[in-house]
């Protein structure tokens, strides 16, 4: 990927943000699934709130990573990959939702749990694609 992070503080920040994103995603999926199984209960409502808050924490951790990176080139590449991933995810889910509303049987129902997971996967793919374009010539 691009250039190796030279600063130990940057490496530690990246490691912490990756851990936070991973924990947030696992918490989001588990709490979302648990809240779907517990109907009409304060516990189910609380689990749904924790799921939403954990996805918000995931976005905050990505934002902190982007804003606190010292290498401006890598910051620009991360920002570009996150923007492209957000645009692609929004375009896909909007198109899918409009088709689902217009013709209810044309496409299967897309549960909301899949949207943040799709965002994470598309962000990873965009990051690989964008960072691959700017790798050093020595590789």
C-alpha positions as CSV (number, residue, x, y, z in Angstrom):
1,X,0.0,0.0,0.0
2,X,1.4,3.3,-0.9
3,X,4.2,3.9,1.6
4,X,4.9,2.3,4.9
5,X,3.9,4.4,7.9
6,X,7.1,5.6,9.5
7,X,5.8,7.1,12.7
8,X,5.1,4.8,15.6
9,X,2.3,7.1,16.7
10,X,0.7,6.8,13.3
11,X,1.1,3.0,13.4
12,X,-0.5,2.9,16.8
13,X,-3.4,5.2,15.7
14,X,-4.1,2.9,12.7
15,X,-4.0,-0.2,14.8
16,X,-6.4,1.3,17.4
17,X,-8.8,2.6,14.6
18,X,-8.8,-0.8,12.9
19,X,-9.6,-2.5,16.2
20,X,-12.4,0.0,16.9
21,X,-13.9,-0.5,13.4
22,X,-13.7,-4.3,13.8
23,X,-15.3,-4.3,17.3
24,X,-18.0,-1.8,16.1
25,X,-18.9,-3.9,13.1
26,X,-19.2,-7.1,15.2
27,X,-21.2,-5.3,17.8
28,X,-23.4,-3.8,15.0
29,X,-24.2,-7.2,13.4
30,X,-24.7,-9.1,16.7
31,X,-27.0,-6.4,18.3
32,X,-28.9,-5.9,15.0
33,X,-29.6,-9.6,14.8
34,X,-30.5,-9.9,18.5
35,X,-32.9,-7.0,18.2
36,X,-34.6,-8.6,15.3
37,X,-35.3,-11.7,17.3
38,X,-36.6,-9.9,20.4
39,X,-39.9,-8.2,19.3
40,X,-41.9,-5.6,21.2
41,X,-39.6,-5.4,24.2
42,X,-37.4,-2.7,25.8
43,X,-34.4,-5.0,25.5
44,X,-34.9,-5.3,21.7
45,X,-35.2,-1.5,21.5
46,X,-32.1,-1.0,23.5
47,X,-30.2,-3.5,21.3
48,X,-31.3,-1.7,18.2
49,X,-30.0,1.5,19.8
50,X,-26.7,-0.1,20.6
51,X,-26.5,-1.3,17.0
52,X,-27.0,2.2,15.6
53,X,-24.5,3.7,18.1
54,X,-21.9,1.1,17.2
55,X,-22.2,1.9,13.5
56,X,-21.8,5.6,14.4
57,X,-18.7,4.7,16.5
58,X,-17.3,3.0,13.4
59,X,-17.8,6.1,11.3
60,X,-16.2,8.3,14.0
61,X,-13.2,6.0,14.2
62,X,-12.7,6.2,10.4
63,X,-13.0,10.0,10.7
64,X,-10.5,10.2,13.5
65,X,-8.1,8.0,11.5
66,X,-8.4,10.3,8.5
67,X,-8.1,13.6,10.4
68,X,-5.2,12.6,12.6
69,X,-3.0,11.0,10.0
70,X,0.2,13.1,9.6
71,X,0.9,11.9,6.0
72,X,-1.3,14.2,3.9
73,X,-0.9,12.0,0.8
74,X,-2.2,8.9,2.6
75,X,-4.9,11.0,4.2
76,X,-6.0,12.2,0.8
77,X,-6.1,8.6,-0.5
78,X,-8.1,7.4,2.5
79,X,-10.6,10.2,2.1
80,X,-10.9,9.5,-1.6
81,X,-11.6,5.8,-1.0
82,X,-14.1,6.5,1.7
83,X,-16.0,9.1,-0.4
84,X,-16.1,6.7,-3.4
85,X,-17.3,3.9,-1.2
86,X,-20.0,6.1,0.3
87,X,-21.2,7.2,-3.1
88,X,-21.3,3.7,-4.5
89,X,-23.1,2.4,-1.5
90,X,-25.7,5.2,-1.5
91,X,-26.2,4.8,-5.3
92,X,-26.7,1.1,-4.9
93,X,-29.1,1.2,-1.9
94,X,-31.1,4.1,-3.4
95,X,-31.5,2.3,-6.7
96,X,-32.4,-0.9,-5.0
97,X,-34.9,0.9,-2.7
98,X,-36.6,2.7,-5.6
99,X,-37.0,-0.6,-7.5
100,X,-38.3,-2.3,-4.4
101,X,-40.9,0.4,-3.9
102,X,-41.9,0.6,-7.5
103,X,-42.2,-3.2,-8.1
104,X,-42.3,-5.0,-4.7
105,X,-41.6,-8.5,-6.1
106,X,-39.0,-7.5,-8.7
107,X,-36.0,-7.7,-6.2
108,X,-35.7,-9.3,-2.8
109,X,-36.2,-7.1,0.3
110,X,-32.8,-5.6,1.4
111,X,-32.7,-5.5,5.2
112,X,-31.0,-2.4,6.6
113,X,-28.4,-4.5,8.3
114,X,-26.6,-5.1,5.0
115,X,-26.1,-1.4,4.2
116,X,-23.3,-0.7,6.7
117,X,-21.7,-4.1,5.9
118,X,-21.8,-3.2,2.2
119,X,-20.2,0.2,3.1
120,X,-17.3,-1.5,4.9
121,X,-16.8,-4.0,2.0
122,X,-16.9,-1.3,-0.7
123,X,-14.6,0.9,1.3
124,X,-12.1,-1.9,1.5
125,X,-12.3,-2.6,-2.2
126,X,-12.0,1.2,-3.0
127,X,-9.1,1.5,-0.7
128,X,-7.3,-1.4,-2.5
129,X,-8.1,0.0,-5.9
130,X,-7.0,3.6,-5.1
131,X,-3.9,2.7,-3.1
132,X,-2.9,0.3,-5.8
133,X,-2.8,3.1,-8.4
134,X,-0.4,5.1,-6.2
135,X,2.1,2.4,-5.1
136,X,5.8,3.3,-5.2
137,X,7.7,2.6,-8.5
138,X,10.2,0.3,-6.6
139,X,7.6,-2.5,-6.2
